Amino acid sequence: MLARSQSTSRIPLFVGILFTVVGAALAAFASSFVVRTIEARSWTPVEATVLRSEVVRGTSHTKHGTRTTFRPYVAYAYEVGGARFEGDRYDMARFSTGDPGPARRAVEEHPAGSRATVWVDPADPSSSVFSDPNGPIPAAQWAFVAFSLVFLGIGLGALVSSLRDRRLAGAPIPPGPPVLSNDRRGQFVRGLVFTAVWNGFLALVFFLVRSSGSGPVNPILFVFLGVFGLVGLVLVGATLRAGAKLFAPRLELTCGRGFLPRGGEALVVYRLLGGRPGDVVGARIELVAQRFKTVRQGKNTYLRPVDLSRETVFETDSFRTLARGDFHVSVPGDAPASSRGPEPVRWHFAVELARPARKPLRDEYSVVVR
């Protein structure tokens, strides 16, 4: 499996900066429509005369052909404090849609010469809006905000990850703890938090869209929410599996000196936790050394793990033997030490617990060799 390198390429850092800047700009731009609409709810309603109303057509050319959009245009005049003002802002967003129906109905309801109510900013009478800002905010505005926030979140995540990996690159490897961890709990917690944030945000967007009262959901928005919903279901399934793995049998490995010495021997003590007779029928433990080689594909740089060595250091098919015991591990003196950097070397114990009529449990326990 390929893992993107954060230490050998500046591309992830640039991508994180780009997504963060663009996402922040989009979020500010998208949220400004919603903020202005909410602010306009405190504006003063004033009687106005419609001077002109028509459906404005717009066209854009794409690789799939020409796309036509429609929006209502209403020019109106009103008086505040004896002064005459004119305006033509129909709503705060001024979005165009591919459906001419809403624009046509708005024009038919407000022909030239008719009277209507507009909302005027009391602090600036020249600023006004024709449509009622107290109505539901259109779903398109919420979708725009949601899209920009997702864009911003991806950028921040990539930026934080890139900066963290760059800070750690080349740092000395500290001695590991005597009790080696397989990080099952960390994987579950990270998955749970990410799944909760993803599905919670998606639920909020869906609620806002449904409560906007703007008619049937746009097909494009429906597909957008559907795809993100399927991803959310996959995340729920993965989190449930990670949670179930917390209660599955596991080995506790204890390395007396906290690391494996090159050219020497270390004692590793193990015991089975959470297992009962019959739950686990065997185990195999391998000591694996991997170097992450730099691979270039086009303009991108990746790290690919390449096995330097893989040795079986313990194996049993007896539950009684597996319950508690120890084994010795020898690392050759010319073996590479654990390191970080452009092409890091990482060591781990690969543990496989065999279970009757079920898939084996596999865990990796990171260990330092120095």
N, C-alpha and C positions, 0 to 999 in steps of 0.2 A: 504494500500500500504506500502511496506517495504522501509525504507530509510536506506542506509548503515551508520553505525555509525563511525564518525571520532574520537570521543572522548573516546570510550570504547574499541577500538581495534587498535592495531598497524599494522594490516594487510594492510589497505589502504596506510599507510605511506611506508611500505616495498614495496608494489606493485608499488607505485609511484617512489620510488628510483630505483627499479629494471628496470622498463620500461624506466626511464630516462637514466640510465647508459647504458643499452643495446641499446636503441634507438640512443643515442649519438655515441656509438661505431659503430653501423650499418651505421649511417649517415656519419661518418668520413670515414669508409671503402668504402661505396658506392660512395660517392662524389670524393674519391681519383681517381677512374677510369676515371671519367669525367674530373677532373682537369688535370690528366696526359695526357689524349687525347688532350685536348686543348693546353697544353704546348708543346706537340709533333708537333703541327702545325708550330712551328717556327724552327723545326729541319731541318737539311740539307739533301736533297735527294742525294743518292749515288747509283751508279750501283753496283749490287751484282749478285753472281752466286748461284743458288739454288743447294744445296748439297743433299737434301733429302726432299721428301714431301709424306705425307701419312695421312690417316684418322685415328685418334686415337679414339678408342671406350672405353667407361667407363660404368660400371654397378654399380647399387646400389640396395639394397634390402629394400623394404617397405612392409607394411602389405597387400598391394594390389598385391604384386609380385615383379618381377625384372624389373628395369627400365634401359634402355640402352641409353646412350648419345653419341654424336659425336662432335668432333672439329678438325679443320685442324692443322697439325703439319708440319711446313716448316723450315728446317735448311738451313742457307745461309752463304756465306762468302763475305767480302767486304774489300776494302782498303781505309785507310784515312792517308794521309801524308806519304805514302810508307809503312805503317804498316798494317798487315793483322789482321782482326777481324772476328769472327764468332758469329752468334746469332741464336736464334730459337723462338723469341717472335713474334707471329703472329699478335696479337693486344694487347691493354693495359688491357682489361678486362679478356681475356682468358675464356670466358663463353663457356659452352657446351650446346647443344640443343638436343632435342629428334628427330629432323629432320636431317637425314644424307645428305640431298640435298646440303645445302650451303657448308658444309665441303668438300663434294665430288667435287663440282664445283671448289672450290679454289685449290684443289690438281690437278685437271685435267688442269687448266689454268697455273699451275706453276710446270711442271714436273722437275725431277732432271736433271741438266745440262743447264736449261734455264736461261736466263738473266732476271732480275727484278730490280725494284727500291725500295730501302729501305730508311728509314728516320733515321738519325744518330744525336745523341745529340752532338752539337759542343763542349760543355764543357766536355763531357765524351764520346769519340768515341767508347768505348766498349758497350755503351747503344744504342740500336736501336730497331726499330719496323718494321715489314714487311708490314702490311696493311697501306693504305694511311690514316693518321690521319685527313686529311682535308675533308674527307667524312662525311656523317651524323653519329651522335652518335647513336648506336643501341638502339632500344626501350627498350630492356631488362635492359640496364643501367639506363635509366630514371625511369623505373618501380621500380628498386631496390632502387633508391634514394627516390622516392615517398613513398614507403613502409616504409623505415627507418624514414622518416620525420613524417609520421602518427604515427608510434610507439613512436617516441620522443615526439610528441605533446600530446599523451594520457598520457605518463608518467609525463610530466610537469604539465598538468592539474590536474592529481590526486595528485601530490606532493604539488602543490600550495593550492589546496582545503583542503588537509589533514592538512597542516601546519597552514592554516588560522583557521580551526575549532578547532585545538588544542590550538591556541592562545586565541580564544574566549571562550573555555570551562572553566567554573567556574568564568568567569568575572562577576562583578555585573551588574544587569539590570539597565540601565539608565532610567530616566523618558522619556516617549514617547512624541512626539510632539502633540500639541492640535488637529491639523488636522490629522486624521488617513488616511493612504495611502493604496490603494489596489494594488499598484505596477503594474498597467496595462502598463504604459509607460516603466518601467524597464524591464518587461517581453518582450515587443516588441523590445526594443533596444538590449537586450541580444540575443534574437532570430535572429534579423536582422544581428548583427555582426557575430554570429556563422554561420548563413546560408551563408553570403557573403564570409567568410573565407573558408568554406567547399567547396562551389561550385566554388569559384575562383581558389582554389588550384586544384580541379578536372579538371576544364577547362584548366588550365596551363599544367597539366600532359597529358590530351588528345591532346592538341595542339602539345606538344613536341613529343608525340608518332606518331601522324600523319605526322609531319614534318620531322621525322627521316628518312623517305624514306627507311625503312628496309623491305618492302614487307608487306604481309598480317599480321594483328594483331594476335599475339599468342592467341589461344582460352582461355588459363588460364588468360591472361592479359585482354582479352575482358570481361570475366565473372567478374573479379576483378573490372574493371571500371564500368560495368553494375550495380553491387550491390551498389557501392558507388554512382552511379548516381541516383538509385532509392531512396536511403536515402536522397540525395540532393533534390529530388522532394518532398518528405515528409516534409523536413524542409521548403521548399518554401511555401507549403500549410499551415503549422502551423504558419509561420511568417505572411502570408496574413490574416489568421484568427485573429491573435493577433493584427495586424494593424487595421482590421475592428472593433475590439472591442474598440479601442481608440475613435471611433466616436459614439459608442453606449451609451445609457443613463447610468448614474452611479450616485450613491449616494455619497455625501460628508458628512462625519461624523466628528464632532468636539467635542472633550472631553475637557471640560473647564479646568480641572486640569492636563490634559496630562496623567492621569493614573486612574485606578479604585481602590478605597480604600477598603480593606477588612473590613467588619463590618460596612460599611458606604454606602452612596448613591452618585451617580454621575449623572450629567445632560449631556446628549448627544444630540447635535443639529444636524439635518440633513437637507439636501436640495437636490433636484434632479437636476442634471446637464445634459444638452444635450438631454433632453426629451421634447416631445410635447404631447398634449392630444391624446391619442390613442396608443402612443408608449409603454407605460407601464400601465398595468391595475391593478397592485397590487404589494405588497412587503411583505417579511417576514425577520426579523432580529433575529438571534439567537446568544446568548453569549455562546461560547464553550471553555471549558478547556480541555486540552489534556496533558497526560503524555506520554513521549516516552520511552517505556519499552525496556530493553535490551533483545534481542532474539538471541539465539545461534543455528545455523544450521551447524552441522559439525564443521569445523574449523573457520567458518565465524561468525561475530557478527553484528547484525543489530539493528536498532531502529524501533519499531512499535508504531505508535500513538494509544493510548487508550483513549477514551472519559472518563473524570472524571465527567463532567457535560455538559448538553446541554439544555439551557432554551430559550424559545421564549420571547424576550423582546419588540418586536414591530411587529405589523401585520396590514395591511390595504389592502382594495381592491378599494380604491378611489384615483384617480389621484390627485384630489384637496388636499387631506390630505397628499399625498406623496410629493407634490411640496416643502413644507417647514414645519418644525415642530420640536418637541423635544420629548424625553422620558427619564425616569429615570431608572437607573440600580442600583440594590443592589447586593452586593457580600457578602455572609456569612463570618462571622469572622473566621470560621474554614476552609475556602477554601484555597487551596495551592496558594502561591504567585508565580509569574513568576520567573523562574530560569533557569540557564544553568548548565551543568555538565553532569555526566554520564547518568542520566535519567531526562532530562529537562522537565519543565512544561511550556506550552505555551498557551496563551489565544488569542482569536480572535473573531471578529464579523463575522458571516457567513451571507451574504446578498444574497437574491434571489429576482430578479425583474421579475415579470411575464409579458410576452408579448403575444398579441393575435396571435394565429396560428404560433408561433415560440417557439424555445427552450428558457427557462428562462435564464437570465444572472446571473451568480454566481460569487461572489467576496468574498475574505477574507481580513479583516482589522485587522492587528495585534494590540493588545492593551496590556499594562502592568498592572498587578494587583500586588499591594504591600501594 
